[in-house]
Amino acid sequence: MENIRLPDHPAAQEEHLRLLGTCDSIDREIREVEALTGEKAGECMDVQMKEDPDQHEEVTMQLFRFQLDRLRQLTMARGQAYFARLDFIPKGSSPETWYLGRWGVLDPATLTPVVVDWRSPVANLYYSGQIGKMDYAAPDGRVEGELTLKRMLTVRGRELVSLFDSGIVSQEAYLQEVLGSISTDRLREIVTTIQAEQNIVIRHPLNAHLLVQGAAGSGKTTIALHRIAYLLYTFQKTLKPENMMILAPNPLFLSYISQVLPDLGVKRVVQTTFEGWCREGMGRRMPKILRESRLEKNLSLSAEERRQAGQLVRLKGSLALMEKLQSWLDRLQETVLPPNGFKMAGVQLMDRAEVEKTFMTDLRYFPLEQRIGEMKKMIHRRVQSAAEMLKDQYNVNAEQIAGRILATMRDGALRQQKIRELYETRDQRHREIDARAENYLARFRDRFPLPDMEGVYRAFMQECVPEAPLPDGEITFRQEDLTMLVLICKTLYGLKTKPMRHIVIDECQDFSPFQIELLKETNPAATFTLVGDLYQGIRADEGIRSWEEWKGPVFEDKASLTQLTVSYRNTVEIMELARAVAGRYPIHGICETRSVLRHGEKPRMIRARNEKERLSLIREQVLAWQQEGYHSIALIEKTAEQVRKLQRQIGAELGAHLLSETDAEYRGGVMILPASIAKGMEFDCVGICDASAENFPEDEFLCRVLYVMMTRPLHRLCIWHRDEPSPLLQPLKEK
């Protein structure tokens, strides 16, 4: 028998045997699901729904899809059956032992839980509790009792790697073991290390809006994704993945976070950018958008130039402009109504008063184009009635004339001819009425001069925002124009977006109030989880500077604000420096960040006498980090131009690749990227390639940018500069 090395712990043998039994249960359940579906675990499994299935087909396919999802989860559970054990004595009841895992596992024979899902109510004992008196909210009410054991376990397949019993010291040791590992090429799921403050965010009620101010490295993005997984588990009977959406800053970031939800067993959640959402909604009407990074442009401007440019952008993202545009569009719709109502052949089909009431009141919730269509249906019925009325009049007239002919003329060929001509004339009038009615309906839309979106945008801006420059020549709009264009499209033509029940917005501080309000109006049944960090508000010209800009005006004081204040990404030494830099421009009401107790090498600031030496120092440091075993290494320059230059100089010999916000795939390895896209990502090691005083003078905007750059690394931070270092880096003494 093969010798198995177990951790040094009194319960190691017991836990090892339990693990083997659990793995056997997982294998049995996998075999049962394989038999039900005809699929094999680990193979590519998917099911395609018909575009228009009948009710029976839809139910059958949904059940089959559920079984496939279950098979995927069990396949992943083979790699890690569980990560914690809880011993709990409910008040007045027998002791209970629970093992927590990413997915619940049942014993197929007894249908009793072998592993409890991390999202279940009892898991709160693990995420929120310490040994002693505890309670948790169960479906039947609160369960009180005593937590007697909280054990953290690391398992790989059928191997028990480590175990820690609860206590402040052991919990810190377990957390440091997980957080101190070298990163992969993707954002990691954190089920095993969710902390109490993060757990509150994850389990916040579905029916309430939530705003999260999260410090750099506090796990905002990951927690938001885990919240989606939690909500889908808790409301699995009423909430579908297709009705949940996460909005990310750019396609590259979507690639970076792409694996978190699948690793949690969640698929089909809509993951897109705001521009992507706009494109889906507007379809072929989506105008051409100028491809430029305003943040990148701002990095090359002076503080005064940024202030002036930002004023217009903030105006375009304000609720005041949204209200002004909506009022302007309401007036525009009144101008398309025919001034005298609708008449056909002298018959009043609908007078102006009824047209206004129907169009502006009864149908006001429909887009203009759809209202015209609904109005046409109403007019169609009235045209038919009017045509029948006119025909009846001709019938009556014909019968009266025929009666006179019969009374005044003797029977004969002449009288028969007169009668025949009379009815032929009547039938001809009937055909003319039908043709006129058909022509009237065919030309109905011509009575509504529906304007084009670009024309509406130009007219509105010229009238209400005359200080704003308009596109010249071939119409190309800027990204800050998108929100107005979507509202115009929504009002005139409608949007093709699917209704959402819950929307998560990452890096939300870069969204404008106009954008959030538009998303709310377009998804009236949705609640929101918005996560961001005002200290990383490097796009404040279009985003927010205070959470109050949303709490009252947008969410009508119906949104809770919570703060994540602990950084789990950076070492103590890195966070101390970053916090000192951010503190040069404090933000009122934001709690101070503290890092989890994980120490590492102090950040290094190195002066290069010239460009050749700077490049040599960067090369040496990257090679040294690689020799230490670090994989994801980011070299961050202030601007895209500096990035391209560095790539030409040393990119090839380092095997580095460029990153830009338009990239659709995140690959890891050695990366050279501009500051404008670093936010939200994390790397093993980060090199800030030029933090000189010339590159980063004393300035609040640049301070925020530098803070973002400094808070990306998990383990190592090195800062190079030529000539004098940035005054923002005063806390760090030069090497």
GIQUIQUI-V224694 format. One record per run of one state. SS is the DSSP state (helix for helix, strand for strand, loop for the rest). FROM is the first residue (numbers start at 1). TO is the last residue. Records with the same first field share a line. If there is no record, write none. Layout:
BEGIN
SS = FROM-TO / FROM-TO
END
This chain:
BEGIN
loop = 1-11 / 38-54 / 78-83 / 91-94 / 102-104 / 107-112 / 118-120 / 129-131 / 139-140 / 157-158 / 166-167 / 180-190 / 194-195 / 203-208 / 215-219 / 235-240 / 249-250 / 264-269 / 286-288 / 290-293 / 299-302 / 317-318 / 336-341 / 345-346 / 351-351 / 363-367 / 409-412 / 443-443 / 448-452 / 465-476 / 478-478 / 493-501 / 507-507 / 511-512 / 523-526 / 533-533 / 537-547 / 552-558 / 565-565 / 568-571 / 586-593 / 596-603 / 609-610 / 628-632 / 638-639 / 655-656 / 660-669 / 678-682 / 689-691 / 693-699 / 711-712 / 723-724 / 726-726 / 730-735
helix = 12-37 / 55-77 / 121-128 / 168-179 / 191-193 / 196-202 / 220-234 / 241-243 / 251-263 / 274-285 / 294-298 / 303-316 / 319-335 / 352-362 / 368-408 / 413-442 / 444-447 / 453-464 / 479-492 / 508-510 / 513-522 / 534-536 / 548-551 / 572-585 / 611-627 / 640-654 / 675-677 / 700-710 / 727-729
strand = 84-90 / 95-101 / 105-106 / 113-117 / 132-138 / 141-156 / 159-165 / 209-214 / 244-248 / 270-273 / 289-289 / 342-344 / 347-350 / 477-477 / 502-506 / 527-532 / 559-564 / 566-567 / 594-595 / 604-608 / 633-637 / 657-659 / 670-674 / 683-688 / 692-692 / 713-722 / 725-725
END
